[in-house]
Amino acid sequence: MSNPNEDHCHEQDEEIFVVTDAEGNEHEMVMVYTFESEDQAYAVLLDRNDPDSDGVIFRIEEDGDDAFLVSIEDDEEWERIVAVYNELTKEEMDDRI
């Protein structure tokens, strides 16, 4: 008989991305949210081993059937995307109240 306190499906449903930070440390990340802005897709990833850490936003670029997560290097794009993401999450929180 299985233990009802164990979540067997959670690990299997996660798609893990290994992201290397500026210091060369590798982090296992899980995509938790995607959104679009100005005809461009973005993904929010959280550290799989530290879910309380801040999320990281990447631009999703496609090449044929392949998709790639790309760091946002442009400060103007970064500020715009963070503002869009904050507004989207604020709206979701307002809808829950």
C-alpha positions in Angstrom: 0.0 0.0 0.0 1.4 3.4 -0.9 2.0 6.2 1.6 -0.5 9.0 1.0 2.1 11.5 2.1 4.4 10.7 -0.8 4.0 12.5 -4.1 5.2 9.9 -6.7 4.1 11.9 -9.8 5.7 15.2 -8.9 9.3 14.2 -9.8 8.3 12.5 -13.0 6.2 15.5 -14.3 9.1 18.0 -13.9 11.2 18.8 -16.9 14.7 19.7 -15.5 16.9 22.3 -17.0 20.6 22.6 -15.9 21.6 26.3 -15.9 25.1 27.5 -15.2 25.4 30.8 -13.4 28.0 33.5 -13.8 30.3 31.8 -11.3 30.2 28.4 -13.2 27.9 26.7 -10.7 25.2 24.4 -12.1 21.6 24.6 -10.9 18.8 22.2 -11.6 15.9 24.4 -12.6 12.2 23.7 -13.2 10.0 25.8 -15.5 7.1 27.1 -13.5 5.5 29.7 -15.7 5.5 30.9 -19.3 4.1 34.1 -20.8 4.3 36.2 -24.0 5.1 39.9 -24.5 5.5 41.7 -27.8 5.2 38.4 -29.8 8.1 36.8 -27.8 7.8 33.9 -25.3 9.4 33.9 -21.9 9.9 31.2 -19.2 10.3 31.6 -15.5 12.5 28.9 -13.9 13.0 28.1 -10.2 15.9 26.3 -8.6 14.7 22.7 -8.1 16.7 22.3 -4.9 15.9 25.8 -3.5 12.3 26.7 -4.3 12.4 29.7 -2.0 15.0 31.4 -4.2 14.1 34.0 -6.7 13.0 32.8 -10.1 15.0 33.4 -13.3 13.4 34.6 -16.5 14.6 33.4 -19.9 13.6 34.3 -23.4 12.4 31.2 -25.4 13.8 31.2 -28.9 12.7 28.6 -31.5 14.7 27.1 -34.4 12.5 24.8 -36.4 11.1 22.2 -33.9 13.7 23.0 -31.3 13.3 25.6 -28.5 16.1 27.2 -26.5 16.2 29.2 -23.3 18.3 32.3 -23.8 19.5 34.8 -21.2 18.1 38.3 -21.5 21.2 40.5 -21.8 19.5 43.8 -22.9 18.7 46.0 -19.8 15.7 47.6 -21.5 14.2 44.2 -22.4 14.9 42.9 -18.9 13.1 45.8 -17.2 10.1 45.5 -19.5 9.8 41.8 -19.0 10.1 42.0 -15.2 7.4 44.7 -15.2 5.1 42.5 -17.4 5.8 39.4 -15.2 5.1 41.4 -12.0 1.8 42.7 -13.5 0.7 39.2 -14.6 1.4 37.7 -11.2 -0.3 40.6 -9.4 -3.4 40.0 -11.6 -3.3 36.3 -10.7 -3.1 37.1 -7.0 -6.0 39.6 -7.3 -8.1 36.9 -9.0 -7.5 34.5 -6.1 -8.8 37.0 -3.5 
